[in-house]
Amino acid sequence: MKVDLIYERLENITNSNGEDIFSVEPKTVNCRVAFYKKLARLTKRDLGLLISEYNTAGDKDGKLLIKDLNKFDNPALQLLVCSYAYKVNQLPIYLEFIIELIKQEKYNLLSSHNIYKQIRSKFLLNGQSMSVVYKERYYVWESICRRFLNELDQSKYLAYTEKSNTVVVTVGQLLDHKHSPTQITLQICRDFVASGKKVVLVVTGDVLIAEPGFIGGNQGNYRKELEKINALNLGDNVIITIYHARTDLWGLESLIYMVDYIYSFKPEFVYQMGDGSMVADVCSLFTNVITQTFSIETPITLGKGIVTLADEIDKEEKEFFEKQGHKIIPGNIATKILNSKEHNSPKIRKDFGISEDKFLVAITGKDLNNELSEDYLTKLQKFMSENPKMHIAFIDLVGTFEYEKTLQNFSVILENSTFIMLEGKFINTVSMCDLLLNPPREGIGGASAIYVNVPIVTFGNCQLAKNVGEDFICATEEEYFNTLKMCIDDKEFYQMKVQQCKNWPRKKPKKDFGIAEEKFVIAIVGNRLYAELKPDYLNSLQQIIKRNPKMHIAFIGDFPYEAMVQNYPIILENSTYLGYQKELKDTLKMCDLFLNPPRRGGGIGAVWAIEVNVPVVTLGNCDVALNIGQDFVCKDDKEYFEVVTKYMEDEEFYQMKVEQCRQFRLAKINSHHKDQFKVYIEQIQKILEE
């Protein structure tokens, strides 16, 4: 009886408030957010009482609640109750019930889209799998996109035979350098530009939109400042066109505008980053659409081309997508092309006629005509006159250095140097050198030399110095040339500098974070650790700490630390909560190990850990494993916890894993060349045409 009364009150509220929001398209996101808050406020007390009643009645599997909800023909009420029930009990059955309502078109187009995205987010964040298999998810998404297609005037999107050299890259959100999908998206844009394509980046703003009635939902993060610009600098003066949707006005009109905007460029193809996007998918009306996933799942999309991160996908799943007209481009095809040795082979001195007995010094840059001042060249020539063993390799990165003209008054330098026009990756050319000499300037100038154990000599007032650290910085001009001379003449000193390269980046003192130096510090990073670290996992950590008293955990992230560990006294006593760290990569330098807990995500933190020589331990069924490769992946829980102990007890094993970190950094720096990406594009186009 009490339940019936609560339902009656909720139905009255949703009947009087839900009609406007679920039957017509609200014009702005602000309308949605305001309505969401109103509904949440009006229904919070009753929803709490309702779920409490079902829990008291022993409805452990949620089936009783779903049975009762089926009695109502009120989608607003059903959405409210199911989303709130999931927030409390996290039973997938509640969200799967809502998906059925979407399939039955009980909600308008935008509500259906946004609710579906919220549900996908909930399942992923909580490490759950939708019992509705990929086929069902595909059909739900197809129905949403079909409804959007019906809103378009399809007659104006005429097929074009002469396509431009333009690629439109679409993505749901674009954040900062700490956001892994953003990093990947911007790198894809750079690769397209380097391969000769004109790039337009469209940020659709549809990752997560707060939906009225979906309790516990989230509003995606967006950079409002990007809505005001039409050009984006990717670095090195590579500028592309960008359009960012007005997220406060996100609605049907803005979606149609983005489709029109993309069509105006007559793109060769649209390259969607992440799961399917309504805007990108309907572009199939006039061009090919390729979707590249950010995760281990095959993306649900209507685009013809699907780039997976997995080398292989399930045979039945592959057959299903191909039957729908899709072309699967597995990760191993991309890997084989992009890691081809054709452009990744180290250069040797013999290639350039340079003697092996010379001490080869690299000087590189994009504006050497202006950066090599007459004063600097005069002093450099004097030094070379006194040190005949030295030979300079001037490595021109962009083809603008007027080598002979710049050095025409410096005959000693001209006679004892070689001009090299860079082909392929810089790191493969600088690896044949003994040292990289950075002239007085502000730029970055070849920092990657350190990855191949080529010491650097630089002044401190430049970006390069900030990147490589104090071991390679000279305070004065006298120290600068003395260091260069000692590297040439003193083998022991030179090997010390090489070792500094191998040890780079230098560890940060643990005491700066209130942790004893003798502790073995293990970083666990995330803003959702309170939900991700389950009791079994925390109990296992306690057992390891019992056996290894030098172990200390650094919890990093914005989450309720004390509430999480209050029932785990050993962890509480042997851990430090560092909270959110703005410069996470820098903080990780004081850690000995990065432990990725069982979860689907993991962000970019694991990659940063490896880049500062901190090994990673992770299971294989997550995005982290895809980002860092198999060297740091454990096959099961047993191996996972055994490896953690081995890191603390076996120094030889630990150093071997640190060396694998260095090799990972090297491989990342030595990633694919523009010509290889061009081959990759051609291969994709060939697959799409088959």
C-alpha positions as CSV (number, residue, x, y, z in Angstrom):
1,M,0.0,0.0,0.0
2,K,2.8,2.4,0.9
3,V,4.5,1.6,-2.4
4,D,1.3,2.4,-4.3
5,L,1.0,5.8,-2.6
6,I,4.6,6.7,-3.5
7,Y,4.0,5.7,-7.1
8,E,0.9,7.8,-7.2
9,R,2.8,10.9,-5.9
10,L,5.6,10.3,-8.4
11,E,3.2,9.8,-11.3
12,N,1.5,13.1,-10.5
13,I,4.8,14.9,-10.5
14,T,6.0,13.3,-13.8
15,N,2.6,13.8,-15.5
16,S,2.7,17.5,-14.7
17,N,6.4,18.1,-15.4
18,G,7.5,15.2,-17.7
19,E,5.3,16.0,-20.7
20,D,7.1,19.1,-21.8
21,I,10.6,17.6,-21.6
22,F,10.0,14.1,-23.0
23,S,7.5,14.9,-25.9
24,V,9.3,17.9,-27.4
25,E,12.9,18.9,-28.0
26,P,14.1,21.5,-25.5
27,K,16.1,24.2,-27.2
28,T,19.1,24.3,-24.9
29,V,21.2,22.2,-22.5
30,N,20.5,24.8,-19.8
31,C,16.7,23.9,-20.1
32,R,17.6,20.3,-19.6
33,V,19.8,20.9,-16.6
34,A,17.2,23.2,-15.0
35,F,14.5,20.7,-15.5
36,Y,16.7,17.9,-14.2
37,K,17.3,19.7,-11.0
38,K,13.6,20.5,-10.6
39,L,12.6,16.8,-11.0
40,A,15.3,15.6,-8.7
41,R,14.3,18.1,-6.0
42,L,10.6,17.2,-6.3
43,T,11.1,13.4,-6.3
44,K,14.2,12.9,-4.1
45,R,12.3,12.0,-0.9
46,D,9.8,9.7,-2.5
47,L,12.4,7.9,-4.6
48,G,14.4,7.2,-1.5
49,L,11.4,5.8,0.3
50,L,10.4,3.7,-2.7
51,I,13.8,1.9,-3.1
52,S,14.0,1.4,0.6
53,E,10.6,-0.4,0.5
54,Y,11.9,-2.7,-2.3
55,N,15.1,-3.4,-0.5
56,T,13.2,-4.3,2.7
57,A,11.0,-6.6,0.6
58,G,14.1,-8.5,-0.4
59,D,14.1,-7.5,-4.1
60,K,17.8,-8.4,-4.5
61,D,17.8,-8.9,-8.2
62,G,15.5,-5.9,-9.1
63,K,12.9,-8.0,-10.8
64,L,10.1,-7.1,-8.5
65,L,10.6,-3.4,-9.1
66,I,10.8,-3.9,-12.9
67,K,7.5,-6.0,-12.7
68,D,5.7,-3.2,-11.0
69,L,7.1,-0.5,-13.3
70,N,5.7,-2.4,-16.3
71,K,2.2,-1.6,-15.0
72,F,2.8,2.1,-15.9
73,D,2.7,3.7,-19.2
74,N,4.8,6.6,-18.0
75,P,8.3,6.7,-19.4
76,A,9.3,9.8,-17.3
77,L,8.3,7.9,-14.1
78,Q,10.1,4.7,-15.3
79,L,13.3,6.7,-16.0
80,L,13.3,8.4,-12.7
81,V,12.7,5.2,-10.7
82,C,15.2,3.0,-12.6
83,S,18.0,5.5,-12.7
84,Y,17.6,6.2,-9.0
85,A,17.4,2.5,-8.2
86,Y,20.6,1.9,-10.2
87,K,22.3,4.8,-8.3
88,V,21.5,3.0,-5.0
89,N,22.0,-0.7,-5.9
90,Q,23.9,-0.7,-9.2
91,L,21.9,-3.6,-10.7
92,P,22.3,-3.6,-14.5
93,I,18.7,-4.8,-14.9
94,Y,17.4,-1.2,-14.1
95,L,19.4,0.4,-17.0
96,E,18.6,-2.4,-19.4
97,F,14.9,-1.7,-18.8
98,I,15.5,1.9,-19.8
99,I,17.2,0.7,-23.0
100,E,14.1,-1.2,-23.9
101,L,12.1,2.0,-23.6
102,I,14.5,3.7,-25.9
103,K,14.1,1.0,-28.5
104,Q,10.3,1.5,-28.2
105,E,10.9,5.2,-28.9
106,K,9.3,6.2,-25.6
107,Y,11.5,9.3,-25.5
108,N,12.2,12.0,-28.0
109,L,15.3,11.9,-30.1
110,L,17.7,13.9,-28.0
111,S,16.5,12.3,-24.8
112,S,17.0,8.9,-26.2
113,H,20.5,9.8,-27.4
114,N,21.5,11.4,-24.0
115,I,20.0,8.6,-21.9
116,Y,21.8,6.0,-24.0
117,K,25.1,7.8,-23.5
118,Q,24.5,8.1,-19.8
119,I,23.8,4.4,-19.5
120,R,27.0,3.5,-21.5
121,S,29.0,5.7,-19.2
122,K,27.5,4.1,-16.0
123,F,28.3,0.6,-17.2
124,L,31.9,1.5,-18.1
125,L,32.6,3.5,-15.0
126,N,31.4,0.7,-12.8
127,G,33.2,-2.1,-14.7
128,Q,29.9,-3.8,-15.8
129,S,29.0,-5.3,-19.1
130,M,25.6,-4.7,-20.6
131,S,23.8,-8.0,-20.9
132,V,22.3,-6.6,-24.0
133,V,25.0,-7.8,-26.4
134,Y,26.7,-5.7,-29.1
135,K,23.9,-6.6,-31.5
136,E,21.2,-5.1,-29.3
137,R,23.4,-2.0,-28.6
138,Y,23.9,-1.7,-32.4
139,Y,20.2,-1.8,-33.1
140,V,19.5,0.8,-30.4
141,W,22.1,3.2,-31.8
142,E,20.9,2.5,-35.3
143,S,17.4,3.5,-34.3
144,I,18.7,6.8,-32.7
145,C,20.7,7.7,-35.8
146,R,17.7,6.8,-38.1
147,R,15.5,9.2,-36.2
148,F,18.2,11.9,-36.6
149,L,18.4,11.2,-40.4
150,N,14.6,11.8,-40.6
151,E,15.1,15.3,-39.1
152,L,17.5,16.2,-42.0
153,D,16.7,17.5,-45.4
154,Q,18.6,14.7,-47.1
155,S,18.1,16.1,-50.6
156,K,20.6,18.9,-50.0
157,Y,23.5,16.5,-49.3
158,L,24.3,15.7,-52.9
159,A,27.0,13.2,-53.7
160,Y,30.3,14.8,-55.0
161,T,32.7,13.0,-57.3
162,E,35.7,15.3,-56.9
163,K,36.5,15.1,-53.2
164,S,38.8,17.7,-51.6
165,N,42.0,16.8,-49.9
166,T,40.3,17.5,-46.6
167,V,39.7,15.2,-43.7
168,V,37.2,16.1,-41.0
169,V,38.2,14.7,-37.6
170,T,35.2,14.5,-35.2
171,V,35.4,13.9,-31.4
172,G,32.9,14.3,-28.6
173,Q,35.1,16.4,-26.3
174,L,38.5,18.1,-26.3
175,L,40.1,18.7,-22.9
176,D,43.8,19.2,-21.8
177,H,47.1,17.4,-22.2
178,K,46.2,15.1,-19.2
179,H,43.2,13.7,-21.0
180,S,44.3,10.6,-23.0
181,P,41.5,10.7,-25.7
182,T,42.4,14.4,-26.3
183,Q,46.1,13.5,-26.7
184,I,45.3,10.7,-29.2
185,T,42.9,12.9,-31.2
186,L,45.4,15.8,-31.6
187,Q,48.1,13.3,-32.6
188,I,45.8,11.9,-35.3
189,C,45.3,15.5,-36.5
190,R,49.0,16.0,-36.7
191,D,49.5,12.8,-38.6
192,F,46.9,13.7,-41.2
193,V,48.5,17.1,-41.6
194,A,52.0,15.6,-41.9
195,S,50.7,13.2,-44.6
196,G,49.5,16.1,-46.7
197,K,45.9,16.4,-45.7
198,K,44.0,19.5,-44.8
199,V,42.4,18.9,-41.4
200,V,39.2,20.3,-39.9
201,L,38.5,19.3,-36.3
202,V,34.8,19.3,-35.2
203,V,34.1,18.9,-31.5
204,T,30.5,17.7,-31.3
205,G,30.0,18.2,-27.6
206,D,27.9,15.0,-27.2
207,V,30.0,12.8,-24.9
208,L,27.6,13.3,-21.9
209,I,24.6,15.6,-21.7
210,A,22.7,15.9,-18.5
211,E,19.3,14.4,-19.0
212,P,16.2,15.4,-17.0
213,G,14.9,12.5,-15.1
214,F,18.1,10.4,-15.2
215,I,19.1,10.5,-11.6
216,G,22.8,10.2,-10.9
217,G,23.7,11.3,-14.5
218,N,26.7,13.5,-15.3
219,Q,27.3,16.5,-17.5
220,G,30.4,16.1,-19.6
221,N,33.3,18.4,-19.3
222,Y,34.0,20.8,-22.1
223,R,36.4,23.7,-22.7
224,K,34.2,26.7,-23.2
225,E,37.1,28.8,-24.6
226,L,37.3,26.5,-27.6
227,E,33.8,27.6,-28.6
228,K,35.1,31.0,-29.5
229,I,38.0,30.1,-31.8
230,N,38.1,28.8,-35.4
231,A,41.8,27.9,-35.5
232,L,43.8,25.6,-33.3
233,N,47.6,25.5,-33.0
234,L,48.8,21.9,-32.7
235,G,52.4,23.0,-32.0
236,D,55.3,23.7,-34.3
237,N,53.0,26.3,-36.0
238,V,50.8,23.5,-37.3
239,I,47.4,25.2,-37.4
240,I,44.1,23.5,-38.3
241,T,40.5,24.7,-38.6
242,I,38.3,23.9,-35.5
243,Y,34.7,24.1,-34.8
244,H,33.4,23.4,-31.2
245,A,29.7,23.1,-30.6
246,R,28.1,25.6,-28.3
247,T,27.4,23.2,-25.4
248,D,24.9,25.6,-23.8
249,L,22.9,25.6,-27.0
250,W,23.4,21.9,-27.8
251,G,20.2,20.6,-29.5
252,L,18.7,19.5,-32.8
253,E,19.5,22.8,-34.6
254,S,23.2,22.7,-33.6
255,L,23.5,19.0,-34.6
256,I,22.1,19.8,-38.1
257,Y,24.3,22.8,-38.3
258,M,27.4,20.6,-37.7
259,V,26.4,18.2,-40.4
260,D,26.0,21.1,-42.8
261,Y,29.3,22.5,-41.7
262,I,31.1,19.2,-42.4
263,Y,29.4,18.9,-45.8
264,S,30.6,22.3,-46.8
265,F,34.2,21.0,-46.9
266,K,33.3,18.1,-49.2
267,P,35.7,15.9,-47.1
268,E,37.5,12.9,-48.5
269,F,36.3,11.1,-45.4
270,V,35.2,11.8,-41.8
271,Y,37.4,10.2,-39.1
272,Q,35.4,9.8,-35.8
273,M,37.4,9.4,-32.6
274,G,35.7,7.3,-29.9
275,D,32.3,5.6,-30.0
276,G,29.7,6.5,-32.6
277,S,28.5,10.1,-33.0
278,M,25.2,11.0,-34.6
279,V,26.8,13.9,-36.4
280,A,29.7,11.8,-37.8
281,D,27.5,8.7,-38.6
282,V,25.0,10.6,-40.7
283,C,27.8,12.0,-42.8
284,S,27.7,8.5,-44.4
285,L,25.1,10.2,-46.6
286,F,27.8,11.9,-48.6
287,T,31.2,10.4,-47.7
288,N,33.0,7.5,-46.0
289,V,33.0,7.6,-42.2
290,I,35.8,5.8,-40.3
291,T,35.5,5.3,-36.5
292,Q,38.5,4.7,-34.3
293,T,37.9,3.5,-30.8
294,F,39.6,4.7,-27.6
295,S,38.9,1.4,-25.7
296,I,39.2,-2.3,-26.1
297,E,35.5,-2.6,-27.3
298,T,34.5,-2.5,-30.9
299,P,32.8,0.9,-31.3
300,I,29.1,0.9,-32.0
301,T,28.8,3.2,-35.1
302,L,27.1,3.4,-38.5
303,G,30.4,4.5,-40.1
304,K,31.6,2.2,-42.8
305,G,35.2,1.8,-41.5
306,I,35.8,0.6,-37.9
307,V,39.4,0.8,-36.6
308,T,39.7,-1.5,-33.5
309,L,42.5,-1.4,-31.0
310,A,42.4,-5.2,-30.6
311,D,44.4,-7.3,-33.1
312,E,41.5,-9.6,-33.5
313,I,37.8,-9.5,-32.6
314,D,35.4,-12.3,-32.0
315,K,34.5,-14.1,-35.2
316,E,30.8,-13.9,-34.7
317,E,31.0,-10.2,-33.8
318,K,33.1,-9.5,-36.9
319,E,30.6,-11.4,-39.1
320,F,27.8,-9.3,-37.6
321,F,29.4,-6.0,-38.4
322,E,30.4,-7.1,-41.9
323,K,26.8,-8.2,-42.5
324,Q,25.7,-4.6,-41.7
325,G,28.1,-3.3,-44.3
326,H,31.1,-2.3,-42.1
327,K,34.7,-2.9,-42.9
328,I,36.8,-3.9,-39.8
329,I,40.3,-2.6,-39.7
330,P,42.0,-4.5,-36.9
331,G,44.7,-3.0,-34.7
332,N,47.5,-5.3,-36.1
333,I,47.1,-3.8,-39.6
334,A,47.7,-0.3,-38.2
335,T,50.6,-1.5,-36.0
336,K,52.3,-3.3,-38.9
337,I,52.1,-0.2,-41.1
338,L,52.8,2.4,-38.5
339,N,55.7,0.5,-37.0
340,S,57.3,-0.4,-40.3
341,K,61.1,-0.4,-40.1
342,E,61.4,1.4,-43.4
343,H,61.5,4.8,-41.7
344,N,62.5,3.6,-38.2
345,S,66.0,2.4,-38.9
346,P,68.9,4.2,-37.0
347,K,71.3,6.1,-39.3
348,I,75.0,5.4,-39.3
349,R,77.9,7.8,-39.9
350,K,78.9,5.9,-43.0
351,D,75.7,7.1,-44.6
352,F,77.0,10.7,-44.4
353,G,80.7,10.1,-45.0
354,I,81.6,10.9,-41.3
355,S,84.6,9.2,-39.8
356,E,84.0,6.9,-36.8
357,D,86.9,8.4,-34.9
358,K,85.3,11.9,-34.8
359,F,83.5,13.2,-31.7
360,L,80.2,13.9,-33.4
361,V,78.2,16.8,-32.1
362,A,74.6,17.4,-33.3
363,I,73.2,20.9,-33.6
364,T,69.6,20.9,-34.8
365,G,66.6,23.3,-35.2
366,K,63.9,24.7,-37.4
367,D,65.3,28.3,-37.5
368,L,69.1,27.9,-37.4
369,N,69.6,30.8,-39.8
370,N,68.5,33.2,-37.0
371,E,69.5,31.1,-34.0
372,L,73.2,30.7,-34.8
373,S,74.4,34.2,-34.0
374,E,77.7,35.6,-35.3
375,D,79.0,35.9,-31.7
376,Y,78.1,32.2,-31.0
377,L,79.7,30.9,-34.2
378,T,82.8,32.9,-33.6
379,K,83.3,31.3,-30.2
380,L,82.3,27.9,-31.5
381,Q,84.9,28.2,-34.3
382,K,87.6,29.1,-31.8
383,F,86.7,26.0,-29.7
384,M,86.8,23.7,-32.8
385,S,90.2,25.1,-33.8
386,E,91.5,23.9,-30.4
387,N,89.6,20.6,-30.5
388,P,90.1,19.0,-34.0
389,K,88.5,15.7,-33.0
390,M,85.1,17.5,-32.9
391,H,82.8,17.3,-36.0
392,I,79.3,18.9,-36.2
393,A,76.2,17.4,-37.7
394,F,73.8,20.3,-38.6
395,I,70.5,18.5,-38.7
396,D,67.9,20.6,-40.5
397,L,64.4,19.7,-39.4
398,V,62.3,21.6,-41.9
399,G,64.5,22.4,-44.9
400,T,65.1,26.1,-44.3
401,F,68.7,26.1,-43.1
402,E,71.1,28.0,-45.5
403,Y,74.1,26.0,-44.4
404,E,76.8,27.3,-46.6
405,K,75.6,30.9,-46.6
406,T,75.3,31.0,-42.7
407,L,78.8,29.5,-42.3
408,Q,80.6,31.2,-45.2
409,N,82.7,33.3,-42.8
410,F,83.5,30.4,-40.5
411,S,85.7,28.1,-42.6
412,V,86.8,25.9,-39.7
413,I,83.2,25.0,-38.9
414,L,82.4,24.5,-42.5
415,E,85.3,22.2,-43.1
416,N,84.5,20.2,-39.9
417,S,80.8,19.8,-40.2
418,T,78.2,18.0,-42.3
419,F,74.8,19.2,-43.4
420,I,72.0,16.6,-42.9
421,M,68.5,17.2,-44.2
422,L,66.3,15.2,-41.8
423,E,64.5,12.2,-43.3
424,G,62.3,10.0,-41.0
425,K,62.5,10.4,-37.3
426,F,65.0,12.8,-35.6
427,I,65.8,10.2,-33.0
428,N,67.2,7.8,-35.6
429,T,69.6,10.4,-36.9
430,V,70.8,11.9,-33.6
431,S,71.5,8.3,-32.3
432,M,74.7,8.2,-34.3
433,C,76.0,11.3,-32.5
434,D,78.0,11.6,-29.3
435,L,76.4,14.7,-28.0
436,L,73.7,17.3,-28.7
437,L,74.8,20.9,-28.4
438,N,72.0,23.5,-27.9
439,P,72.9,27.0,-29.0
440,P,71.6,30.0,-27.0
441,R,67.9,30.2,-27.8
442,E,64.5,29.8,-26.3
443,G,63.3,26.7,-28.2
444,I,63.2,23.0,-27.4
445,G,65.9,21.8,-29.8
446,G,66.2,18.0,-29.8
447,A,65.3,16.9,-26.3
448,S,64.6,13.4,-27.5
449,A,68.4,12.8,-27.9
450,I,68.4,11.9,-24.2
451,Y,66.2,8.8,-25.0
452,V,69.1,7.3,-27.1
453,N,71.7,8.1,-24.4
454,V,73.1,11.1,-26.2
455,P,74.1,13.7,-23.6
456,I,72.9,17.3,-24.0
457,V,74.8,20.5,-23.2
458,T,72.5,23.5,-22.9
459,F,72.1,26.9,-21.2
460,G,69.3,27.1,-18.6
461,N,67.1,29.9,-20.1
462,C,65.2,27.7,-22.7
463,Q,62.5,25.2,-23.0
464,L,65.0,22.4,-23.6
465,A,66.5,23.0,-20.2
466,K,63.1,22.7,-18.5
467,N,62.5,19.4,-20.3
468,V,65.8,17.7,-19.6
469,G,66.6,19.0,-16.1
470,E,69.6,20.3,-14.2
471,D,72.1,17.4,-15.1
472,F,72.5,18.9,-18.5
473,I,72.3,22.6,-17.8
474,C,75.3,25.0,-17.8
475,A,75.0,28.2,-15.8
476,T,77.7,30.2,-17.7
477,E,79.3,30.3,-21.1
478,E,82.6,29.1,-19.5
479,E,80.9,26.0,-18.1
480,Y,79.1,25.4,-21.4
481,F,82.4,25.0,-23.4
482,N,84.3,23.3,-20.5
483,T,81.6,20.6,-20.3
484,L,81.8,20.1,-24.1
485,K,85.6,19.8,-23.9
486,M,85.4,17.3,-21.0
487,C,82.9,15.2,-22.9
488,I,85.5,15.0,-25.8
489,D,88.6,14.4,-23.7
490,D,87.6,12.7,-20.5
491,K,86.0,9.2,-21.2
492,E,85.1,8.7,-17.5
493,F,83.3,12.1,-17.4
494,Y,81.5,11.3,-20.7
495,Q,80.3,8.0,-19.5
496,M,78.9,9.7,-16.4
497,K,76.9,12.0,-18.7
498,V,75.7,8.9,-20.6
499,Q,74.6,7.3,-17.4
500,Q,72.7,10.5,-16.5
501,C,70.8,9.9,-19.7
502,K,70.0,6.4,-18.7
503,N,68.8,7.5,-15.3
504,W,66.7,10.4,-16.6
505,P,64.4,11.7,-15.4
506,R,65.9,12.1,-12.0
507,K,63.9,10.7,-9.1
508,K,62.1,13.2,-6.8
509,P,62.8,12.9,-3.0
510,K,60.1,11.0,-1.2
511,K,60.6,13.2,1.8
512,D,59.0,16.0,-0.2
513,F,55.7,14.1,0.2
514,G,56.2,13.2,3.8
515,I,57.3,9.6,3.0
516,A,60.5,7.9,4.3
517,E,63.1,7.4,1.6
518,E,63.5,3.7,2.4
519,K,59.9,3.0,1.6
520,F,58.9,1.3,-1.6
521,V,56.2,3.7,-2.8
522,I,53.4,2.3,-5.0
523,A,51.2,4.8,-6.7
524,I,47.5,4.1,-7.2
525,V,45.8,6.9,-9.2
526,G,42.3,7.8,-10.0
527,N,39.4,10.1,-9.1
528,R,37.0,7.1,-8.8
529,L,39.1,4.8,-6.6
530,Y,36.3,4.8,-3.9
531,A,34.1,2.9,-6.4
532,E,36.9,1.0,-8.2
533,L,38.8,-0.5,-5.2
534,K,36.5,-3.4,-4.1
535,P,36.8,-5.1,-0.7
536,D,38.6,-8.2,-2.1
537,Y,41.2,-6.0,-3.7
538,L,41.8,-3.9,-0.6
539,N,42.1,-7.0,1.5
540,S,44.7,-8.4,-0.9
541,L,46.7,-5.2,-0.6
542,Q,46.6,-5.5,3.2
543,Q,48.1,-9.0,3.0
544,I,51.0,-7.8,0.8
545,I,51.8,-5.0,3.2
546,K,51.8,-7.5,6.1
547,R,54.5,-9.5,4.3
548,N,56.4,-6.4,3.0
549,P,56.6,-3.7,5.7
550,K,58.6,-1.4,3.4
551,M,55.7,-1.1,1.1
552,H,53.9,2.3,1.1
553,I,50.9,3.3,-1.0
554,A,50.6,6.8,-2.5
555,F,46.9,7.3,-3.3
556,I,46.5,10.1,-5.9
557,G,43.2,11.6,-6.9
558,D,40.1,13.4,-5.8
559,F,38.1,10.9,-3.8
560,P,37.0,10.2,-0.2
561,Y,40.2,8.5,1.0
562,E,39.4,8.1,4.7
563,A,36.0,6.6,4.0
564,M,37.6,4.1,1.6
565,V,40.3,2.9,4.0
566,Q,38.6,3.3,7.4
567,N,38.0,-0.5,7.6
568,Y,41.5,-1.4,6.4
569,P,43.9,-0.3,9.3
570,I,47.0,-1.7,7.7
571,I,46.5,0.3,4.5
572,L,45.6,3.4,6.5
573,E,48.8,3.1,8.5
574,N,51.0,2.4,5.4
575,S,49.6,4.9,2.9
576,T,49.6,8.6,2.1
577,Y,46.7,10.5,0.5
578,L,48.2,13.1,-1.9
579,G,44.8,14.2,-3.3
580,Y,44.6,15.7,-6.8
581,Q,48.0,16.4,-8.3
582,K,48.0,19.0,-11.0
583,E,51.5,17.9,-12.2
584,L,50.9,14.2,-11.9
585,K,53.8,13.2,-14.1
586,D,56.2,15.1,-11.9
587,T,54.7,13.6,-8.7
588,L,55.2,10.1,-10.1
589,K,58.9,10.6,-10.2
590,M,59.1,9.8,-6.5
591,C,57.3,6.5,-6.9
592,D,58.8,3.0,-7.4
593,L,55.8,1.3,-9.0
594,F,52.4,2.3,-10.6
595,L,49.6,-0.2,-9.7
596,N,46.6,-0.1,-11.9
597,P,43.6,-1.6,-10.1
598,P,41.1,-3.8,-11.9
599,R,39.0,-1.4,-14.0
600,R,38.2,-0.7,-17.6
601,G,39.9,2.7,-17.8
602,G,43.0,4.1,-16.3
603,G,43.7,7.3,-18.2
604,I,47.1,8.5,-19.2
605,G,48.7,8.1,-15.7
606,A,50.2,4.7,-16.5
607,V,51.9,6.0,-19.7
608,W,53.3,8.9,-17.7
609,A,54.6,6.5,-15.1
610,I,56.6,4.6,-17.7
611,E,57.9,7.8,-19.2
612,V,59.5,8.6,-15.8
613,N,60.9,5.0,-15.4
614,V,58.2,3.8,-13.0
615,P,57.1,0.3,-14.0
616,V,53.4,-0.5,-14.2
617,V,51.4,-3.5,-13.0
618,T,48.0,-4.0,-14.6
619,L,45.6,-6.7,-15.8
620,G,44.9,-7.1,-19.5
621,N,41.2,-6.3,-19.8
622,C,41.5,-2.5,-19.7
623,D,42.6,0.6,-21.7
624,V,45.8,0.9,-19.8
625,A,47.0,-2.5,-21.2
626,L,46.3,-1.3,-24.7
627,N,48.3,1.9,-24.1
628,I,51.4,0.4,-22.6
629,G,51.8,-3.0,-24.2
630,Q,52.3,-6.5,-22.9
631,D,55.5,-6.0,-20.9
632,F,53.6,-4.8,-17.9
633,V,50.4,-6.9,-18.2
634,C,49.5,-9.8,-15.9
635,K,47.3,-12.6,-17.0
636,D,45.2,-13.0,-13.8
637,D,44.8,-11.7,-10.2
638,K,47.3,-14.3,-8.9
639,E,50.1,-13.1,-11.1
640,Y,49.2,-9.5,-10.5
641,F,49.8,-9.6,-6.7
642,E,52.8,-12.0,-7.1
643,V,54.5,-9.5,-9.4
644,V,53.9,-6.6,-6.9
645,T,55.9,-8.6,-4.3
646,K,58.6,-9.6,-6.8
647,Y,59.2,-5.9,-7.6
648,M,60.0,-5.3,-3.9
649,E,62.1,-8.4,-3.4
650,D,64.0,-8.9,-6.7
651,E,66.3,-5.9,-7.6
652,E,67.5,-7.5,-10.8
653,F,63.9,-8.0,-12.0
654,Y,63.0,-4.4,-11.0
655,Q,65.9,-3.0,-13.0
656,M,64.9,-5.1,-16.0
657,K,61.4,-3.6,-15.9
658,V,62.9,-0.1,-15.6
659,E,64.9,-0.8,-18.8
660,Q,61.6,-1.8,-20.4
661,C,60.3,1.6,-19.4
662,R,63.2,3.2,-21.3
663,Q,62.5,1.0,-24.4
664,F,58.8,2.0,-24.3
665,R,59.8,5.7,-24.2
666,L,62.1,5.2,-27.1
667,A,59.5,3.4,-29.1
668,K,57.0,6.1,-28.4
669,I,59.4,8.9,-29.5
670,N,60.3,6.7,-32.5
671,S,56.7,6.3,-33.5
672,H,55.4,6.3,-37.1
673,H,56.6,8.7,-39.7
674,K,54.4,10.8,-42.0
675,D,55.0,8.5,-45.0
676,Q,53.9,5.5,-43.0
677,F,50.7,7.3,-41.9
678,K,50.1,8.0,-45.6
679,V,50.3,4.3,-46.3
680,Y,48.0,3.6,-43.4
681,I,45.4,6.0,-44.9
682,E,45.8,4.4,-48.3
683,Q,45.3,1.0,-46.8
684,I,42.1,2.1,-45.0
685,Q,40.7,3.6,-48.2
686,K,41.5,0.4,-50.1
687,I,39.7,-1.7,-47.5
688,L,36.7,0.6,-47.7
689,E,36.6,0.2,-51.5
690,E,36.7,-3.6,-51.5
